[in-house]
Amino acid sequence: MELSVVVPTLNGRDRLAGTLEALATVVPEAEIVVVNGPSADGTTGMVRDRDDVDVLVEIADRSVTTARNAGIGHTTGDVVALVDHGLAVDESWADAVRTGLSNGDVVTGPTHRPRRAGAATETVEKRTVAGRDVTYFNSGNVAFDRAVLDALDGYDEYLPVGGSRDLAHRLADSEFRVEWAQSMAVERTYGADGGQPQCDWAWKYRSLAYRLSKNYGTRPTVLGRLVGHAGSDALDSLRDVVRRKTGPSEWLSTGRDVLSGAAVGLKDGLSARACDRSIARNPHGASTRSDRAVSVYDWR
């Protein structure tokens, strides 16, 4: 197995350093590709001073989806893993990747999150959507046989959020299998969370509507899932109004963002479905552009 590891990063110099140190210890033979968004914290200098990074790709786009495709495009291994900055791979990680890919085409595992009373660990998430069994993968801890990424043309760059969920839906409609390996674990490094970002409701529902309509068309299931998600979020937001955590005007504004985002996502998703009827179902994939990188430092 020739392993390449892509690490996207944006303004995470210290957390990235911890990730690279863990990779150098656990998989010293792996090809390491760091994709740096327009960081302003000295990430470029830190990476260039290290001797455990093979390629540094600098991009101007802040989207992690674009960063993933850019990194994949500069790998040479027959297995390509993606590990988020701020995550440290466990000692069993490499063996789990090897074993998982002997049974399937994609392998993923949990993220351990430190807590005061012990570590919290993710478990495999599966859903049945329109009769299709979907196994979601951990976006920051996953390894692919290169044939998968070639066949599905990587990630869909229309989506700044939800790109991994979209890829999981496309995998479920293909011959490729996703394996879950509990021992393919990563752990959040200290201070890596950085708090919870504010939810962008318009893009959350634009992304959800886009990937559902692109992958399943106008089936009742699509509208049902959208309405179900929106209803649940509306009730949660209304509870915040009752508790006076937010005001009625903010609740109404959120509702407008949800409706407008869903409408645009449905339209664009159906357009994307019509544009690409192949197994890839990816009109905004890795092969559609070659201008992602602003500069590339290749030390191989």
N, C-alpha and C positions, 0 to 999 in steps of 0.2 A: 504494500500500500504506500503510494507516494502522496503524502498529506500536505495540503496547502491550507493555511488558516488566514482568513480575512478578518481584520479588526477595524470596524468603522469608529471614528472618534470625532468629537466636536467639543472644544474647550474642556477637555478632561485629562490634562497632562499627567497629573499625579495618579489618577485612577488607571490611566492607560499604562503607566509604568508598572503598576502592580500586576496588570494582566499579562504584560510582556514577560515579566520575571517568572510568573507561574508557567507560561508556555515554554520558556527556555529551559525550565527545570523538568517538566513533564514530557514535552515532545521536542527535544533539542534538534532532532533531525528534520522537523517540519519547515516548510517554506512559509515565512511570515510576511503578510502584506498588510500594511497599515494604510487606511484611507482617511485622510485628514480633511474635514470640512474647513470652511474659512475660520479656523481657530485664531484667537487673539491672546493666547496664554503661553506662548513659547513651545507649543507641541512640536512644531517642525524642528526646532533646534535640539530638543530632547531626543527625538527619534534619530536624527542624523548623527548624534553623538554615541548611539548604541551600536553594538556589533551583533545583535540578535534579531535584527529586522532586515529582510531581504529586499523589500520594495516599499517605498513610500510614495503614495499617490496623493497629490494635492488637488482638491476640487473646489469649485466656487459655489456649488449647490449645497444648501444646508439639509437637504432631504436624505434621510438614512437609506431610503430605497435606492436612490441614485448612487450613494456611497457603496452599497452592497454590490450593485452591478459593476461599478467601476473597479472594485477590488477583485471580483470574480474574473473580470477580463484580463487581469494581470497575473493570474495564477497559472501554474503549469502542472499541478498534481492531478492524479486521476480521482482523488477525493478532495472536496472543497468544504471546509468547515467555516462557520461564521460564529465569532465570539464577541460579544459586546465589551467595550471598555468598562472597567470597573468590576469585571467578573474574573475570578481566578479558577482555573481548571483543577479538579482533584487529581490525585495520583492515578486513580482508576480510569480516568477519562479516555486516554488513548486506546486502552484495551477494549473499553466499551464501544468506542467508535468502530474498531476493527470487527468485533463480534456482531454488532448491530448491522453493519453493512454486509456481513456474510449471510444475513437472513432477510434483508430488505434493501431498499434503494436509498432511503433517507433514514437517519437515526437522530433522535433528540433525547434530551434528558432534563432533569430538574435544576432549578436554581434554589440553593439554600439561602435563606434570609435570616441573619442573626436576630434573635429576640432575647429579652431579658430572661425568659423562662426556658430558653432553648431555641433550636433552629426550626424554622418553618420550611417545609419542603413541598414543592409543587408535585402534582400528580398528572397523569395523562388526561387530556381533555378530548372528548369525542362528541360529535353531534350527527344526527341524521337530518339532512336537508334535502327535500324533494326526492326522497328515496335514495339519496347518495350518502354513504357513510364517510364522514370527514374526520380525520385525525389531525388535530391542530398540533403544531410543533412550537417549541420554545424559540422565539425569534432570535434570542441572544445566545443560543447554545444548540447548534444544529450542524449536521454534516451530510453532504450530498455526494452520491456518485455523480461524477461529472456528466454522465449521459442524461441525467435528470435535468440538469440546468441547461444543457444544450437543447433537449427536446422541448422544454417549456419556455425557453428563451429568458431565463432568469426571472427577475421581479418585474412587476408592472409599475413603471415610473409615474403613471398618472397619480398614484397613491403615495402621498407623503406619510400617511399613517395607514395601517391595516394591510401593508403589502404582504406580510407573512400569512395573514389569514386568507388573503386572496390566493396565494400560492398553494395553501392547504386545500382549498376547494378545487383547484385545477389538478392537484395530485390525485384527489379522490375520483376524478373523472378520467384517470389514466391507468396504465398498467403498473405504475410504480407504487411501491408499498412503503409506508412510514412505520418505523419501529421505535418503540419507547424503551430506553435503557435507564433504569434507576441509578445505575453506577456511573452513567455519563453525566456526572454532576459538576456544577460550577457553584462558586460561593461569592456572594457580594462582598467586596472589600470594604473595610471600615469607611464610613462616610460617603459611600457611593450613591446613596439614594437621592440626596439633594432636595428632599421635599417632593410634594405632589404638584406637578404643573397644573395650571388652570385648564379646565376642559374647553376645547374649541368645539362647541356643539354643532356648528355648521359643517365642519370638516368630519366630525365623527359620523354624522348621518349621511353626508355626501359619500364618504368612503364605504359605509355599510350598504347603502343603496346601489352604489356603483358595482361593488363586487358581487352582490346578490343578483342584480339584473344582468350583469355581464355573463355570469356563470350559469344562470337558471332561466333567464328570460322573464316573461311576465306571468309566471305561474302564481296561483293564489298563495302558495307558500311564501313567496317573496314579499308580497304585500302584508301577509299575516305576520311575518317576522319583524318587518319594519314597524307595523302598528304595535306589536307586542313590546318591542324595545322602547318605542316612544312613550307608550302608556306607562311603563314601569318608571322611566326617567321622569315623566311628568308628575307622577305621584311622589317620588322622592323629593323633587324640587318643591312641590306644594307643601310637603311636610316642613321643609326649611322655611317657607313663608309663614306657616302656622307658628313655628318656633321663633319667628322673627330673626332668623339668621340671614334671610334675604327679603327683599321687598316684592310686592305684586308686580311692579313694573319690570323688574329683572326676570321674574317668572314668565311674563308675557314676551319679553325680548328673547328669552331662551326658546320659547315655543316658535317664534318666527324663524330663528336660526335653524331649528330642527326641520321645519317644513320646507324652507328654502333649500337647505342642504340636501334633503332627501329628494326633492324635485330635480335638482341639477344632477345628482348622482344617478337617478333612474334614467334620465335622458342620456347622459354620457355613457352609462353602462350598456344600454341597448344599442347605442351607436358603436361601441367597442365590440359588442357581440356580433354585429353585422359586418364589421371590418375584418375580424379574424375568426373564422369558423373552424380553424384547425384545432388539434389537440392542445396547442400552446395557449390558445385563447388569450393572447397577449399582444395587442397592437402597439403597446408602449414599452416593449421589452428591451433587453440588452442589445440586440442587434440593430435597433432603430436609430442609434446615434453613436458617434465616435468622438464627441467633443467634451466628454465629461472632465477629463483631466486637464488641469491648468499646467502642472508640471509633474514629472515622474523621476524619482531617484531610484535607480535599479543597481543594487550592489551584488547581484548574482554573478 
